Amino acid sequence: MKLLRELMELQHEHGFLSDTLLRDLSREQKIPLYRLEELVSFYPAFRRTAPKKYTIDICRDACCAIAEDANARQSLIDELDQKNLDYEVREVSCLGRCDAAPALAINDAPTAPVNLSHRNEVREIIAGNQSQGADDPTPDWVCDIYDDTNDHYSTVKRLSESALEIAQTCIKRLKGTNLTGRGGAGFPTGLKWELVSKEPAETKYVICNADESEPGTFKDREILRHAPHLVIECMVLAGLTIGAKQGIVYIRHEYGPEQKQLQRAIDYAYELGILGENAAGSGQQFELEIFVSPGGYILGEETALLEALEDKRGEPRNKPPYPGTVGLWGQPTLINNVETFAVAPGIIRNGPAWWAEQGVGEYEGLKFVCISGDVNSPGVFEVPMGTTFAQVIEMAGGIREGKQMKAFLPGGASSLFLKPEHLTTPIDFPAVKKAGSMLGTGAIMVFHEDRDLYEIATNITRFFRNESCGKCVPCRIGSEKGVTLLEGVSAGNYPASQLEILDDLHETLLETSICGLGQVALAPVLSMLKQFPEEIPNHVN
């Protein structure tokens, strides 16, 4: 962490990392220059040349691509040219503001809810006459079990009198539910806590993965913004349960406003004595800090995240061993994502029966979903498990422009396309799997009747191609081959029959890629081709 933080601080101070800065750091820290170069060349947040006065980043991924007015970008560029401003416009991967599509950031600061289409507001932000970002009311979430802010952290304070009691209570109650990891992998939460607690090592770690970077996914952003106390409390509970003294929140660098909100909450938790040498009066130490990712979707993969924390290139490790046994610095490490940490305190406080009651009918628990694309009011919703996708679309104001839906992705860009007939599917991991896709992170992406699904699926494949870390050859070359083939068919350079190659290519990536990125890179486009063969460009049919 130390080295990457120092590089980020140097860039923040100087604007970019020059050869001179890297050589000076190499001499001062007695670190070979190649070690610095391998980090700077890997992480997209680092710059090697001086930036312009205004750097305008525009998201190029699915929901932002379909939302962008063809004239909006050119109008902005024409205006910047007329004013003779020193600027650059860059297309970037998902900024995590899919609810403000087409999303943009100016000098690394997100402008949401202002987007590229809000020309006057963008003009005012560039002129310095309007602040970036906006506050909105705190939502009334069921998972936030505290009606009064004075009651925050009362669950951990009540349980902290006995280390044995806190461990037994947390593990028993979590295992008594169906709660699984909400970052997409779906491993049983209580079992994970129990396995790490049984590891005999003296040093252990608790990590919150707040690096959600997949197109369509932004629910953790809102949880950190509105309920950071729940995440902090649960990390303390986890630390006391497994015997860890150190916690780290690993957050994507595009979440600057949320990082500041979280840091304020952490500082306040220290003031209250929830964090520190005597965490929540337990007699045990638990410290908590934030690590800001230097960028890259691959860093959301848990072992790539660990590599980054160890000041290495963020490339996934072979598994096993798993982080629960050999994690950060080779020590047992408990990793959960933001949503998992946010909902667990309610279970630990109120018990499994309370959790079960939150669902609809036979379904148990709560789920945070985010919805974007062709809906009138994209956003984040906390819903009972068993709520249908159709109901969530109603919560989001229905389909934009009163159009009919053509397709939707139920679990983010890595999930498989579903037809409108599946809108009555309950939000539930097994139910969505039975429908032919996966719930994943709960990121619902909606596309109306006029959308070109072939182009959208190609866009998603480009995202995975762009974000491949390049470590394994099948993913690095296979994802590029997939994009080349899809674009070639679209341009009329290849016959549509060539798309049959994608099946074999997907099978190769699935069997030989180290991590989930390569394993799912071609899955969405294949599902689109099979569900919607009429979407293949007409001139090659």
URUR-V911343 format. One record per helix or strand. SS is the DSSP state (~ for helix, > for strand). FROM is the first residue (numbers start at 1). TO is the last residue. Records with the same first field share a line. If there is no record, write none. Layout:
# URUR-V911343
SS->FROM-TO / FROM-TO
This chain:
# URUR-V911343
~->2-14 / 19-29 / 33-40 / 62-67 / 70-82 / 98-100 / 119-127 / 149-151 / 154-159 / 163-175 / 189-197 / 219-226 / 228-242 / 256-272 / 279-281 / 297-300 / 302-309 / 328-330 / 338-350 / 352-357 / 389-395 / 400-402 / 420-422 / 429-435 / 453-467 / 473-491 / 496-512 / 516-520 / 523-531 / 533-535 / 538-540
>->54-59 / 87-92 / 104-106 / 109-110 / 180-180 / 188-188 / 205-210 / 246-252 / 276-276 / 286-293 / 333-337 / 366-373 / 375-375 / 379-384 / 388-388 / 399-399 / 405-409 / 417-418 / 426-426 / 443-448
